[in-house]
Amino acid sequence: MRKSVNTSQDEMKPKLLHLPKDVIRILSIKAANDGTNVKALMQNILEKAAEQIKIDGVLSEEFINNK
């Protein structure tokens, strides 16, 4: 189950991230070990983190749904 946050393609926005080279290298190695690519790995990590924040109650449903 790759997607944990309910989003459609229309709701997704491309973002540019500036990360240190060693972070990209580490994530690239992890992605290769997992049989995926670094972009998919980063998306999965960020989606899981967002879902955990939501589960932990850090953000209220009203705030999340308020666009």
Backbone as CSV, one residue per row, in Angstrom:
resi,resn,N_x,N_y,N_z,CA_x,CA_y,CA_z,C_x,C_y,C_z
1,MET,0.847,-1.175,0.000,0.000,0.000,0.000,0.893,1.238,0.000
2,ARG,1.084,1.826,-1.134,1.997,2.946,-1.284,1.416,4.257,-0.781
3,LYS,0.187,4.564,-1.117,-0.396,5.848,-0.734,-1.109,5.727,0.588
4,SER,-0.701,6.541,1.541,-1.387,6.542,2.826,-2.176,7.825,3.027
5,VAL,-1.832,8.860,2.318,-2.569,10.121,2.383,-3.494,10.145,1.168
6,ASN,-4.756,10.433,1.394,-5.730,10.418,0.304,-5.564,11.647,-0.577
7,THR,-4.962,11.454,-1.747,-4.797,12.540,-2.706,-5.052,12.004,-4.099
8,SER,-5.516,12.860,-4.968,-5.658,12.498,-6.375,-4.528,13.179,-7.134
9,GLN,-4.359,12.783,-8.374,-3.316,13.407,-9.194,-3.537,14.907,-9.308
10,ASP,-4.795,15.347,-9.329,-5.101,16.777,-9.434,-4.652,17.545,-8.196
11,GLU,-4.597,16.874,-7.039,-4.228,17.531,-5.791,-2.718,17.544,-5.562
12,MET,-1.973,16.789,-6.348,-0.529,16.705,-6.154,0.150,17.902,-6.807
13,LYS,1.129,18.449,-6.110,1.870,19.593,-6.615,3.351,19.239,-6.626
14,PRO,4.039,19.476,-7.745,5.473,19.217,-7.771,6.206,20.228,-6.895
15,LYS,7.182,19.755,-6.159,7.990,20.611,-5.295,9.461,20.337,-5.570
16,LEU,10.247,21.364,-5.484,11.685,21.244,-5.648,12.310,21.243,-4.267
17,LEU,13.086,20.213,-3.963,13.757,20.113,-2.671,15.260,20.261,-2.860
18,HIS,15.863,21.009,-1.993,17.319,21.144,-1.993,17.843,20.339,-0.817
19,LEU,18.512,19.238,-1.127,19.018,18.344,-0.096,20.525,18.175,-0.257
20,PRO,21.216,17.957,0.857,22.659,17.717,0.775,22.962,16.467,-0.062
21,LYS,24.109,16.471,-0.721,24.496,15.351,-1.588,24.524,14.030,-0.837
22,ASP,24.976,14.048,0.426,25.050,12.787,1.165,23.657,12.220,1.451
23,VAL,22.657,13.082,1.620,21.282,12.618,1.835,20.780,11.926,0.565
24,ILE,21.021,12.535,-0.587,20.607,11.937,-1.857,21.328,10.610,-2.071
25,ARG,22.618,10.560,-1.753,23.394,9.327,-1.928,22.836,8.211,-1.053
26,ILE,22.558,8.526,0.214,22.021,7.531,1.148,20.653,7.046,0.674
27,LEU,19.789,7.979,0.273,18.464,7.597,-0.201,18.540,6.805,-1.504
28,SER,19.493,7.124,-2.355,19.676,6.380,-3.604,20.076,4.940,-3.329
29,ILE,20.953,4.750,-2.372,21.386,3.391,-1.988,20.207,2.621,-1.403
30,LYS,19.443,3.269,-0.518,18.273,2.633,0.087,17.251,2.262,-0.990
31,ALA,17.008,3.173,-1.930,16.053,2.911,-3.007,16.504,1.722,-3.853
32,ALA,17.782,1.684,-4.189,18.306,0.567,-4.979,18.143,-0.751,-4.229
33,ASN,18.411,-0.736,-2.927,18.234,-1.944,-2.118,16.772,-2.382,-2.068
34,ASP,15.851,-1.407,-2.121,14.416,-1.689,-2.075,13.842,-2.002,-3.451
35,GLY,14.646,-1.845,-4.499,14.174,-2.107,-5.856,13.269,-1.017,-6.403
36,THR,13.485,0.214,-5.963,12.680,1.341,-6.431,13.625,2.467,-6.840
37,ASN,13.090,3.659,-7.064,13.956,4.799,-7.375,13.870,5.814,-6.235
38,VAL,14.784,6.748,-6.234,14.890,7.683,-5.117,13.658,8.593,-5.027
39,LYS,13.084,8.976,-6.149,11.890,9.830,-6.122,10.732,9.102,-5.446
40,ALA,10.482,7.861,-5.839,9.403,7.079,-5.241,9.662,6.852,-3.749
41,LEU,10.904,6.590,-3.385,11.258,6.397,-1.977,10.978,7.656,-1.164
42,MET,11.403,8.821,-1.677,11.171,10.073,-0.960,9.680,10.376,-0.841
43,GLN,8.915,10.141,-1.903,7.471,10.362,-1.842,6.846,9.484,-0.775
44,ASN,7.254,8.217,-0.745,6.718,7.281,0.236,7.064,7.716,1.657
45,ILE,8.301,8.116,1.888,8.734,8.572,3.218,7.922,9.794,3.657
46,LEU,7.765,10.766,2.764,7.038,11.988,3.106,5.550,11.723,3.327
47,GLU,4.954,10.844,2.511,3.543,10.503,2.689,3.312,9.810,4.028
48,LYS,4.217,8.893,4.397,4.091,8.207,5.689,4.256,9.192,6.846
49,ALA,5.190,10.128,6.715,5.400,11.129,7.766,4.163,12.016,7.920
50,ALA,3.569,12.425,6.796,2.364,13.262,6.853,1.215,12.500,7.492
51,GLU,1.070,11.236,7.152,0.002,10.425,7.739,0.218,10.267,9.245
52,GLN,1.467,10.077,9.654,1.758,9.925,11.081,1.458,11.217,11.839
53,ILE,1.768,12.343,11.255,1.444,13.633,11.875,-0.064,13.750,12.047
54,LYS,-0.789,13.342,11.018,-2.251,13.376,11.065,-2.762,12.433,12.159
55,ILE,-2.228,11.226,12.249,-2.635,10.241,13.253,-2.320,10.738,14.656
56,ASP,-1.169,11.361,14.820,-0.743,11.854,16.130,-1.585,13.028,16.609
57,GLY,-2.424,13.552,15.732,-3.288,14.657,16.115,-2.605,16.002,16.131
58,VAL,-1.442,16.096,15.498,-0.726,17.368,15.446,-1.537,18.394,14.663
59,LEU,-2.180,17.931,13.600,-3.024,18.799,12.793,-4.466,18.325,12.915
60,SER,-5.367,19.249,13.103,-6.777,18.883,13.198,-7.325,18.632,11.798
61,GLU,-8.377,17.824,11.708,-9.029,17.565,10.436,-9.521,18.864,9.798
62,GLU,-9.988,19.796,10.637,-10.469,21.077,10.105,-9.359,21.816,9.400
63,PHE,-8.165,21.811,9.978,-7.013,22.491,9.376,-6.602,21.799,8.091
64,ILE,-6.576,20.479,8.105,-6.162,19.710,6.931,-7.133,19.939,5.774
65,ASN,-8.416,19.943,6.061,-9.437,20.060,5.016,-9.679,21.502,4.592
66,ASN,-9.167,22.474,5.333,-9.341,23.883,5.017,-8.299,24.278,3.976
67,LYS,-8.736,24.587,2.781,-7.776,24.899,1.689,-7.698,26.365,1.452
